[in-house]
Amino acid sequence: MKAVYAAFFRLEKSREIEVGALGKIQFPEGIYVYVGSAMNSVEKRLERHFSRTENKHWHIDYFSAVAQPIGYFILPEGSSYEYVLSETANAIGEPVDSFGSSDCECKSHLYRIKSC
């Protein structure tokens, strides 16, 4: 299924993580949301994010290897909403600059949710 999605993760403690070409990034503990899109199979994309893949291809592969997956939601057929969803996450979270957003005008696709 073609879709836009938000995947949620918990990082139990602050960590420095090597994220491919972005290099080492310090991640504070907390809840994170990753905004993505899948042009073919959102089910397989989420399965990849929620598993500990050895073959790291996307920025989120590096983060999801150490963070605990806690949930997701899907907007079917909504690929045009990726930017809107990312900007909404930016309004409630702190962006991890340039994370997963090389193909988009967004600041990021990964956000640490601010405490309420």
NULOTOR-20371 format. One record per atom (N, C-alpha, C): residue in one letter; x, y, z. Coordinates in steps of 0.1 Angstrom, whole numbers, padded with zeros to 4 digits, always signed. Layout:
REM NULOTOR-20371
AXYZ
...
//
This chain:
REM NULOTOR-20371
M+0008-0012+0000
M+0000+0000+0000
M+0009+0013+0000
K+0006+0022-0008
K+0012+0035-0009
K+0007+0043+0003
A+0016+0050+0011
A+0011+0057+0022
A+0022+0066+0028
V+0017+0075+0037
V+0026+0083+0045
V+0024+0078+0059
Y+0034+0078+0068
Y+0033+0072+0081
Y+0041+0080+0091
A+0037+0077+0104
A+0045+0082+0115
A+0048+0070+0124
A+0061+0068+0126
A+0066+0057+0135
A+0071+0063+0147
F+0067+0057+0159
F+0071+0062+0172
F+0081+0053+0178
F+0091+0059+0185
F+0102+0051+0191
F+0105+0058+0205
R+0110+0049+0214
R+0114+0054+0227
R+0129+0051+0228
L+0136+0061+0232
L+0151+0059+0235
L+0152+0060+0250
E+0155+0049+0256
E+0155+0048+0271
E+0166+0056+0278
K+0177+0059+0271
K+0187+0067+0277
K+0194+0075+0266
S+0200+0086+0269
S+0207+0094+0260
S+0219+0086+0254
R+0221+0087+0240
R+0231+0080+0233
R+0237+0088+0222
E+0249+0085+0219
E+0255+0090+0207
E+0254+0079+0196
I+0248+0082+0185
I+0246+0072+0175
I+0253+0076+0162
E+0261+0067+0155
E+0266+0070+0142
E+0255+0068+0132
V+0252+0078+0124
V+0241+0078+0115
V+0246+0080+0101
G+0252+0070+0095
G+0257+0070+0082
G+0265+0083+0079
A+0261+0090+0067
A+0268+0101+0063
A+0266+0114+0072
L+0256+0113+0081
L+0254+0124+0090
L+0264+0124+0101
G+0271+0113+0103
G+0281+0112+0114
G+0275+0109+0127
K+0282+0112+0138
K+0278+0109+0152
K+0268+0120+0156
I+0257+0116+0161
I+0246+0125+0166
I+0243+0121+0181
Q+0242+0131+0189
Q+0238+0129+0203
Q+0223+0130+0204
F+0217+0119+0209
F+0202+0118+0210
F+0199+0118+0225
P+0191+0127+0230
P+0187+0127+0244
P+0176+0116+0245
E+0175+0111+0257
E+0164+0101+0259
E+0151+0107+0257
G+0141+0099+0253
G+0128+0104+0251
G+0120+0097+0240
I+0109+0102+0237
I+0100+0097+0226
I+0103+0104+0213
Y+0104+0097+0202
Y+0107+0103+0189
Y+0096+0098+0179
V+0094+0107+0169
V+0085+0103+0158
V+0093+0105+0145
Y+0092+0095+0137
Y+0098+0095+0124
Y+0087+0096+0113
V+0087+0105+0104
V+0078+0107+0094
V+0084+0102+0081
G+0076+0093+0074
G+0081+0087+0062
G+0070+0085+0052
S+0074+0080+0040
S+0065+0077+0030
S+0069+0064+0023
A+0060+0057+0018
A+0063+0044+0011
A+0055+0044-0002
M+0062+0043-0013
M+0056+0044-0026
M+0050+0030-0030
N+0054+0019-0023
N+0049+0006-0027
N+0043-0001-0015
S+0051-0005-0005
S+0046-0013+0006
S+0049-0007+0019
V+0040+0000+0025
V+0042+0006+0038
V+0043-0004+0049
E+0037-0016+0047
E+0038-0027+0056
E+0052-0031+0058
K+0059-0033+0046
K+0073-0038+0046
K+0082-0027+0052
R+0079-0015+0049
R+0088-0004+0054
R+0087-0003+0069
L+0075-0004+0075
L+0074-0004+0089
L+0080-0016+0096
E+0078-0027+0089
E+0085-0040+0094
E+0100-0038+0095
R+0105-0031+0085
R+0120-0029+0085
R+0124-0019+0097
H+0116-0008+0098
H+0119+0001+0109
H+0118-0005+0123
F+0109-0015+0124
F+0106-0021+0137
F+0114-0033+0140
S+0124-0036+0131
S+0133-0048+0133
S+0147-0042+0134
R+0156-0050+0138
R+0170-0046+0139
R+0178-0051+0127
T+0176-0044+0116
T+0182-0048+0103
T+0198-0045+0104
E+0205-0055+0098
E+0219-0054+0097
E+0224-0045+0086
N+0215-0045+0075
N+0218-0038+0063
N+0212-0024+0064
K+0220-0015+0069
K+0215-0001+0071
K+0216+0007+0058
H+0205+0012+0054
H+0204+0020+0042
H+0199+0034+0044
W+0189+0036+0052
W+0183+0049+0055
W+0188+0054+0069
H+0187+0067+0071
H+0191+0072+0085
H+0183+0065+0096
I+0170+0063+0094
I+0162+0057+0104
I+0167+0043+0108
D+0174+0036+0099
D+0179+0023+0102
D+0189+0023+0113
Y+0197+0034+0114
Y+0207+0035+0124
Y+0200+0038+0138
F+0190+0047+0138
F+0183+0050+0150
F+0175+0039+0155
S+0167+0032+0146
S+0158+0022+0150
S+0166+0009+0155
A+0179+0008+0152
A+0187-0003+0157
A+0189-0002+0172
V+0187+0009+0178
V+0189+0011+0193
V+0177+0016+0200
A+0167+0021+0193
A+0155+0027+0200
A+0144+0016+0199
Q+0135+0017+0209
Q+0124+0007+0210
Q+0112+0012+0203
P+0107+0004+0193
P+0095+0009+0186
P+0083+0008+0195
I+0074+0018+0194
I+0062+0018+0203
I+0049+0020+0196
G+0049+0023+0183
G+0037+0024+0176
G+0038+0031+0163
Y+0027+0032+0155
Y+0027+0039+0143
Y+0013+0043+0139
F+0012+0052+0129
F-0001+0054+0122
F+0002+0056+0108
I-0008+0053+0100
I-0007+0053+0085
I-0017+0062+0079
L-0014+0070+0069
L-0023+0078+0061
L-0023+0072+0047
P-0032+0062+0044
P-0031+0055+0031
P-0033+0065+0019
E-0026+0062+0009
E-0026+0070-0004
E-0023+0085-0001
G-0016+0088+0009
G-0014+0102+0013
G+0000+0107+0011
S+0007+0102+0001
S+0021+0106+0000
S+0023+0121-0001
S+0013+0128-0006
S+0014+0143-0007
S+0014+0150+0007
Y+0011+0142+0017
Y+0010+0148+0030
Y+0022+0146+0039
E+0033+0141+0033
E+0045+0139+0040
E+0051+0152+0046
Y+0051+0162+0038
Y+0056+0175+0042
Y+0047+0181+0054
V+0034+0180+0052
V+0024+0185+0062
V+0026+0178+0075
L+0027+0164+0075
L+0029+0156+0087
L+0042+0160+0093
S+0053+0162+0085
S+0066+0165+0091
S+0065+0179+0098
E+0059+0189+0092
E+0058+0202+0098
E+0049+0201+0110
T+0039+0193+0111
T+0031+0191+0123
T+0040+0185+0134
A+0048+0175+0131
A+0057+0170+0141
A+0067+0180+0146
N+0071+0189+0137
N+0081+0199+0140
N+0074+0209+0150
A+0061+0211+0149
A+0054+0220+0159
A+0054+0215+0173
I+0054+0201+0174
I+0053+0195+0188
I+0066+0189+0192
G+0076+0189+0183
G+0089+0183+0186
G+0101+0191+0183
E+0113+0185+0186
E+0126+0191+0183
E+0132+0183+0172
P+0134+0190+0160
P+0139+0182+0149
P+0154+0178+0151
V+0157+0166+0146
V+0171+0162+0144
V+0175+0166+0130
D+0182+0177+0130
D+0185+0184+0117
D+0190+0175+0106
S+0184+0176+0094
S+0187+0169+0082
S+0185+0154+0083
F+0179+0149+0093
F+0177+0134+0095
F+0166+0129+0085
G+0169+0122+0075
G+0160+0115+0066
G+0153+0124+0057
S+0157+0137+0055
S+0150+0146+0047
S+0157+0151+0035
S+0166+0143+0030
S+0174+0148+0018
S+0165+0149+0006
D+0154+0142+0005
D+0145+0143-0006
D+0133+0152-0004
C+0134+0161+0006
C+0122+0169+0010
C+0127+0182+0015
E+0118+0192+0015
E+0122+0206+0020
E+0121+0207+0035
C+0117+0196+0041
C+0115+0196+0056
C+0129+0198+0063
K+0129+0203+0075
K+0141+0204+0084
K+0146+0190+0087
S+0136+0181+0089
S+0140+0167+0094
S+0128+0158+0091
H+0130+0145+0093
H+0119+0136+0094
H+0119+0129+0107
L+0128+0132+0116
L+0128+0127+0130
L+0128+0138+0140
Y+0118+0136+0149
Y+0116+0147+0159
Y+0115+0141+0173
R+0121+0147+0183
R+0120+0143+0197
R+0108+0151+0202
I+0098+0143+0207
I+0086+0150+0212
I+0089+0157+0225
K+0085+0170+0225
K+0087+0178+0237
K+0077+0173+0248
S+0082+0174+0261
S+0074+0170+0272
S+0062+0179+0273
C+0051+0173+0277
C+0038+0181+0279
C+0037+0187+0293
//
